[in-house]
């Protein structure tokens, strides 16, 4: 969701407020005082407590639950998203078979500190979190902005990453990545009575089938009522926007760095992504040394939330090393 053009500069407040509200809905102050089950495997996306760990001067909020043992799956969130912006069906689906870790990067929602203005800075906190939690090896699932961070973590700390899932992603200097796409800007300007319904337009296509899936997704997204994460503040979106714009700035041979990512990678895309254009996912798959690509039909930026069951099957096969 890169943002570095004139139109953005003329109306930052409106677009940032809309996105912050839409992607951090029904926000209630986070708390770790909830009565906790003794076994992490008994937690769900709705009940997992929010815990905290110090990383480079920031107090990072995280939730860790699921089936213990094996390589944990770490989730890296999208622009102005928080712990509760993940689809519970997807998270709980993974948690049945493996440990999952969700977290807010520095300065985001319940985490303290300053929001880094570069993808490299966000990657530093991600790697620090894994090290502080004693995770020697992890699988990373990055969605949208989170997929850019996942790439950088893998480059900076290849020893920490076993497998990589990039959802709605792009290489450096990707098509349409140096500014908000015209389609995305149009949906941001659209007036709506329910703010989080912005996600129906930017995560789903306009067909009846996709919109029906979108409504079901919103119902799941709103399910956690107690101890929800804090809403992102007004400083989050500008810093994250600058980071994405820096990543998306076109340069010569901008995709060459992908040769350095040797880990098996699953690239997942919507067929009609208007936030990060689908062609960027194709470029990733072609440039990464060991990768495969799944494109879901009639889908937008939130393709994995339109097809959660199918995505879980594809991703599980990949994480289990099935070819």
C-alpha positions as CSV (number, residue, x, y, z in Angstrom):
1,X,0.0,0.0,0.0
2,X,2.7,2.5,-1.1
3,X,1.9,6.1,-0.7
4,X,4.2,8.8,-2.1
5,X,2.4,10.8,-4.7
6,X,0.9,14.3,-4.8
7,X,-2.7,13.2,-4.4
8,X,-1.7,11.4,-1.2
9,X,0.1,14.5,0.1
10,X,-3.0,16.6,-0.4
11,X,-5.3,14.5,1.7
12,X,-3.3,12.3,4.2
13,X,-5.6,12.7,7.2
14,X,-8.7,11.4,5.5
15,X,-7.2,8.3,4.0
16,X,-5.1,7.4,7.0
17,X,-8.0,7.7,9.4
18,X,-10.2,5.6,7.2
19,X,-7.6,2.9,6.9
20,X,-6.8,2.9,10.6
21,X,-10.5,2.6,11.6
22,X,-11.2,-0.1,8.9
23,X,-8.2,-2.3,9.7
24,X,-8.4,-2.1,13.5
25,X,-12.1,-2.5,14.1
26,X,-14.0,-2.8,17.4
27,X,-11.0,-1.9,19.3
28,X,-10.9,-2.5,23.1
29,X,-7.9,-2.1,25.3
30,X,-5.7,-5.2,25.3
31,X,-5.1,-7.0,28.5
32,X,-3.1,-10.0,29.6
33,X,-5.1,-10.4,32.8
34,X,-7.7,-12.7,31.2
35,X,-8.0,-16.1,32.8
36,X,-5.6,-18.3,30.8
37,X,-5.9,-22.0,30.1
38,X,-2.8,-23.9,31.3
39,X,-2.1,-25.4,27.9
40,X,-1.3,-23.2,24.9
41,X,-3.1,-25.6,22.6
42,X,-6.4,-24.8,24.3
43,X,-6.2,-21.2,23.2
44,X,-7.9,-19.9,20.1
45,X,-7.7,-16.6,18.2
46,X,-10.5,-15.3,20.4
47,X,-9.0,-16.4,23.7
48,X,-5.2,-16.2,23.4
49,X,-3.8,-13.7,25.8
50,X,-1.7,-10.8,24.7
51,X,1.8,-10.9,26.2
52,X,4.8,-8.6,25.9
53,X,8.5,-8.9,25.3
54,X,11.2,-6.2,25.2
55,X,13.1,-5.9,21.9
56,X,15.5,-3.0,21.3
57,X,13.8,-0.7,23.7
58,X,10.3,-1.5,22.5
59,X,7.7,-3.5,24.3
60,X,6.2,-5.8,21.6
61,X,2.7,-7.3,22.0
62,X,2.3,-10.8,20.8
63,X,0.1,-13.9,21.1
64,X,1.6,-17.4,21.0
65,X,-0.6,-20.5,20.9
66,X,-1.4,-23.7,19.0
67,X,0.1,-27.1,18.9
68,X,3.5,-27.0,20.6
69,X,6.6,-28.6,19.1
70,X,8.0,-28.3,15.6
71,X,8.7,-25.1,13.7
72,X,6.3,-22.2,14.6
73,X,4.5,-20.2,12.0
74,X,5.0,-16.4,12.5
75,X,2.5,-14.0,11.0
76,X,3.5,-10.5,9.7
77,X,0.6,-8.1,9.4
78,X,-0.6,-5.7,6.7
79,X,-0.7,-1.9,6.7
80,X,-2.3,-0.4,9.8
81,X,-3.4,-3.9,10.9
82,X,-3.1,-5.2,14.5
83,X,-3.4,-8.6,16.3
84,X,-7.1,-8.7,15.6
85,X,-6.9,-8.0,11.9
86,X,-6.1,-11.6,11.1
87,X,-9.0,-13.9,10.0
88,X,-9.7,-16.2,13.0
89,X,-10.6,-19.1,10.6
90,X,-7.1,-18.9,9.1
91,X,-5.2,-18.6,12.3
92,X,-7.1,-21.3,14.2
93,X,-6.8,-23.5,11.1
94,X,-3.1,-23.4,11.3
95,X,-3.0,-23.6,15.1
96,X,-4.6,-27.0,15.1
97,X,-1.4,-28.5,13.7
98,X,1.4,-26.1,14.6
99,X,2.4,-23.3,17.0
100,X,1.5,-19.8,15.7
101,X,2.9,-16.4,16.7
102,X,1.1,-13.1,16.0
103,X,2.7,-9.8,17.0
104,X,2.5,-6.0,16.6
105,X,5.7,-4.5,15.3
106,X,7.3,-1.5,17.2
107,X,4.9,1.4,17.7
108,X,1.8,-0.5,16.3
109,X,-1.3,-0.9,18.4
110,X,-0.4,-2.3,21.9
111,X,3.4,-2.3,21.1
112,X,5.4,0.6,22.4
113,X,8.2,2.4,20.6
114,X,8.4,4.3,17.3
115,X,7.1,2.8,14.1
116,X,10.1,2.2,11.8
117,X,9.9,4.2,8.5
118,X,11.7,1.5,6.6
119,X,11.0,-2.2,5.9
120,X,14.5,-2.9,7.1
121,X,13.7,-1.4,10.4
122,X,10.5,-3.4,10.8
123,X,12.5,-6.6,9.9
124,X,15.0,-5.8,12.6
125,X,12.2,-5.9,15.3
126,X,10.8,-9.1,13.8
127,X,14.1,-10.9,14.0
128,X,14.6,-9.5,17.5
129,X,11.2,-10.8,18.6
130,X,12.1,-14.3,17.4
131,X,15.4,-14.2,19.2
132,X,13.9,-13.0,22.4
133,X,11.3,-15.7,22.3
134,X,13.9,-18.3,21.8
135,X,12.7,-19.3,18.3
136,X,15.8,-20.8,16.5
137,X,13.9,-21.5,13.3
138,X,10.5,-20.3,12.0
139,X,8.2,-20.3,9.0
140,X,7.1,-16.8,8.1
141,X,3.7,-15.8,6.6
142,X,3.7,-12.2,5.5
143,X,0.6,-10.5,4.2
144,X,0.8,-7.3,2.1
145,X,3.3,-5.0,3.9
146,X,4.1,-8.0,6.1
147,X,5.3,-9.9,3.1
148,X,7.8,-7.2,2.4
149,X,9.1,-7.5,5.9
150,X,9.2,-11.3,5.6
151,X,11.4,-11.0,2.6
152,X,13.8,-8.7,4.4
153,X,14.0,-10.9,7.5
154,X,14.9,-13.8,5.3
155,X,17.7,-11.8,3.6
156,X,19.0,-10.5,6.9
157,X,18.7,-13.6,9.0
158,X,18.5,-16.7,6.6
159,X,19.3,-18.9,9.6
160,X,16.0,-18.0,11.3
161,X,13.8,-18.9,8.3
162,X,12.8,-22.4,7.1
163,X,10.0,-21.6,4.7
164,X,8.3,-18.5,3.5
165,X,4.7,-17.7,2.5
166,X,4.2,-14.3,0.7
167,X,0.5,-13.2,0.3
168,X,-0.5,-10.2,-1.8
169,X,3.2,-9.3,-2.2
170,X,5.6,-7.6,-4.4
171,X,9.4,-7.4,-5.1
172,X,11.2,-4.1,-4.6
173,X,10.3,-1.6,-7.3
174,X,7.2,-3.5,-8.3
175,X,4.5,-2.3,-10.7
176,X,2.4,0.4,-9.1
177,X,4.2,0.1,-5.8
178,X,5.7,3.7,-5.5
179,X,2.2,5.2,-4.9
180,X,-1.3,4.3,-4.1
181,X,-2.9,2.6,-7.1
182,X,-5.8,4.6,-8.7
183,X,-8.3,1.9,-7.8
184,X,-7.2,1.9,-4.2
185,X,-7.5,5.6,-4.0
186,X,-10.9,5.5,-5.4
187,X,-12.2,3.1,-2.8
188,X,-10.6,5.2,0.0
189,X,-12.6,8.2,-1.2
190,X,-15.9,6.3,-1.2
191,X,-18.3,7.3,1.5
192,X,-19.6,4.4,3.7
193,X,-21.7,4.1,6.8
194,X,-19.7,1.3,8.3
195,X,-15.9,2.1,8.2
196,X,-14.6,-1.5,8.2
197,X,-16.6,-2.2,5.0
198,X,-13.8,-0.6,3.2
199,X,-12.3,-4.1,3.4
200,X,-15.1,-5.4,1.2
201,X,-13.8,-3.2,-1.6
202,X,-10.0,-3.6,-1.1
203,X,-9.9,-7.3,0.0
204,X,-12.7,-8.6,-2.3
205,X,-13.9,-8.1,-5.8
206,X,-17.3,-6.6,-6.7
207,X,-18.9,-9.9,-7.8
208,X,-21.7,-11.3,-5.7
209,X,-19.8,-14.4,-4.8
210,X,-16.7,-12.4,-3.6
211,X,-18.8,-9.9,-1.7
212,X,-20.7,-12.7,0.1
213,X,-17.3,-14.2,1.1
214,X,-16.3,-10.7,2.3
215,X,-19.4,-10.4,4.6
216,X,-18.6,-13.7,6.2
217,X,-15.0,-12.6,6.7
218,X,-16.1,-9.4,8.4
219,X,-18.3,-11.4,10.8
220,X,-15.3,-13.6,11.7
221,X,-13.1,-10.5,12.1
222,X,-15.4,-9.0,14.6
223,X,-15.8,-12.1,16.7
224,X,-13.3,-11.4,19.5
225,X,-15.1,-9.1,22.0
226,X,-12.9,-9.3,25.0
227,X,-9.2,-8.1,25.4
228,X,-9.0,-7.0,21.8
229,X,-5.8,-5.3,20.7
230,X,-5.5,-1.5,20.8
231,X,-6.3,0.5,17.8
232,X,-3.4,1.8,15.8
233,X,-2.7,5.5,16.5
234,X,-2.3,8.4,14.1
235,X,1.5,8.0,13.8
236,X,1.4,4.5,12.5
237,X,0.0,4.9,9.0
238,X,2.4,7.7,7.8
239,X,5.5,5.8,9.0
240,X,4.3,2.5,7.4
241,X,3.4,4.3,4.2
242,X,6.9,5.8,4.0
243,X,8.3,2.3,4.5
244,X,6.2,0.8,1.7
245,X,7.0,3.7,-0.6
246,X,10.7,3.2,-0.1
247,X,10.4,-0.4,-0.9
248,X,8.3,0.3,-4.0
249,X,10.6,3.0,-5.4
250,X,11.7,1.9,-8.9
251,X,15.4,1.2,-9.4
252,X,17.6,-0.6,-11.9
253,X,17.7,-4.4,-11.4
254,X,15.4,-4.0,-8.4
255,X,14.5,-7.7,-8.3
256,X,18.1,-9.0,-8.2
257,X,18.0,-9.3,-4.4
258,X,15.5,-12.2,-4.7
259,X,18.3,-14.5,-5.8
260,X,19.5,-14.3,-2.2
261,X,16.3,-15.9,-0.8
262,X,17.0,-19.6,-1.1
263,X,14.2,-20.8,1.2
264,X,11.2,-22.6,-0.3
265,X,8.6,-20.0,-0.9
266,X,4.9,-20.1,-1.6
267,X,3.5,-16.9,-3.3
268,X,-0.2,-16.5,-3.0
269,X,-2.2,-13.9,-4.9
270,X,-5.7,-12.7,-5.8
271,X,-6.4,-12.7,-9.6
272,X,-7.5,-9.1,-9.5
273,X,-5.5,-7.4,-6.7
274,X,-6.0,-3.7,-6.8
275,X,-3.7,-2.9,-3.9
276,X,-0.5,-4.7,-4.9
277,X,-1.1,-5.6,-8.5
278,X,-1.1,-9.4,-9.2
279,X,1.7,-9.1,-11.8
280,X,4.1,-8.4,-8.9
281,X,3.4,-11.9,-7.4
282,X,4.2,-13.4,-10.8
283,X,7.4,-11.5,-10.9
284,X,8.3,-12.8,-7.4
285,X,7.6,-16.4,-8.3
286,X,9.7,-16.1,-11.5
287,X,12.7,-14.5,-9.7
288,X,12.8,-16.6,-6.5
289,X,15.1,-19.6,-6.8
290,X,12.7,-22.1,-5.1
291,X,9.1,-20.9,-5.3
292,X,5.6,-21.8,-6.4
293,X,2.6,-19.6,-7.2
294,X,-1.1,-19.9,-6.4
295,X,-3.6,-17.4,-7.8
296,X,-7.2,-17.7,-6.6
297,X,-10.0,-16.8,-9.1
298,X,-12.2,-13.8,-8.8
299,X,-10.3,-12.5,-5.8
300,X,-8.7,-9.3,-4.7
301,X,-6.0,-8.4,-2.1
302,X,-7.6,-10.6,0.6
303,X,-7.8,-13.8,-1.5
304,X,-6.8,-16.0,1.5
305,X,-9.8,-14.7,3.4
306,X,-12.1,-15.4,0.4
307,X,-10.8,-19.0,0.2
308,X,-9.7,-19.7,3.7
309,X,-10.3,-23.5,3.6
310,X,-8.5,-23.9,0.3
311,X,-5.7,-21.7,1.3
312,X,-5.2,-23.7,4.5
313,X,-4.9,-26.9,2.4
314,X,-2.4,-25.3,0.0
315,X,-0.3,-23.7,2.7
316,X,-0.3,-26.8,4.9
317,X,0.9,-29.0,2.0
318,X,3.7,-26.5,1.4
319,X,4.8,-26.1,5.0
320,X,4.8,-29.9,5.3
321,X,7.2,-30.1,2.3
322,X,4.7,-31.9,0.0
323,X,5.5,-31.5,-3.7
